[in-house]
Amino acid sequence: MFKIIQLLSLLSCVLLAAIEASACDLCALYNSVESEQIQGGTFRLGLAEQFGSLSKIQEDGHKIDNMAHQHLQNSTIQAIGTYGITDSLGLSLTIPSIYRRYKRVEDGAIDKGSVSGLGDMSLIARGTVFKYNRGESSLIAQLYGGLKLPTGSSYLLAESHTDMGMGEVHNNSSTESMGEMSESEHAKHSVGAIHGHDLALGTGSLDVPFGASIFARQQRLFAVAEAWYTIRNKGAHGYEAADSLTWTAGPGVYLFSDKEMSIAVKANFSGEIKALDHSYGELEGSSGINASFVGPRFIANAQDRLHAELGMDFPLAIDNTGIQAVTTYRLMGAVVVRF
């Protein structure tokens, strides 16, 4: 069994490193109801990675030509530490490391580069408000709440490239090759679809995320539902991101389950709703989103000490405001170990 645990751990780490992940939301939080049943006096350490590719350009919810080949690749690796204070109360700290590579139109020219660094950390308390376990049936309900800390660089909210902040920007627009001249011509007639708020590593604001989740199981079948609402405050450079609602839900089935190990697959539905941001009191036209996604999740647990998860998402519908680059697919992976 120990060799199986080692193999699962190695496989998870390799896949996490290969996927290169990201999250579109500035304070994305990894959470798995299945892996976070609170146990007093225990410590859980996890790594989660999310990757998102944004290469489709939409204006007010409708696809438009991407003549300048604008795109954004978001990668976020999160280190998560959770301590069970009691069997019903736990505290989690999430530390994200973000890498974003982009190609966009800025002032009628092609602008390529990357931005990387520490994102906004989150401190979240979680409490179990209802727990029922009997035989092969269980029902667990949890509530969450905490703070998102302004630890990520936010200078790009002002589109200022003179202050390098806490992250690093590597801008390659001055070395554009002759083979991209046609794109340069297109750029003169294109509108930028990737904005400063898409690239910023943080909001510069102290925000309040809170939410709830429920996990139900009957023999080999289970279902999970979770929702997060984040109250945003005014941040750096006169920028205030709008409050956002994110949710996820879906049914699953245990393909194999015993006292030593379980393997499950889940159909995962998720989404995000966010209104328009404000910049110095004015509405930021290209910042609203109402998106929904669907995709599979593959979940493994070993001896209640190792939890591994892999998944992917594809958009069902995306309605945006203004001109934005929107998600074409997302990948995620995570591994959590209990001590």
Secondary structure, DSSP 8 states (H G I E B T S, - for coil): -HHHHHHHHHHHHHHHHHH----SSTT-----TTT----TT-EEEEEEEEEEEEEEEEETTEE---TT--EEEEEEEEEEEEEESSSSEEEEEEEEEEEEEEEEEETTEEEEEEEEEE---EEEEEEEEEEEEETTEEEEEEEEEEEE---S--GGGGT-SS--TTSEEEE-GGG--GGGHHHHHHHTT----S-HHHH-S--SS-BEEEEEEEEEEETTEEEEEEEEEEE----GGGEE---EEEEEEEEEEEEEE-SSEEEEEEEEEEEEEE--EEETTEEETT--EEEEEEEEEEEEEETTTEEEEEEEEEEEEEEESSEEEEEEEEEEEEEEEE-
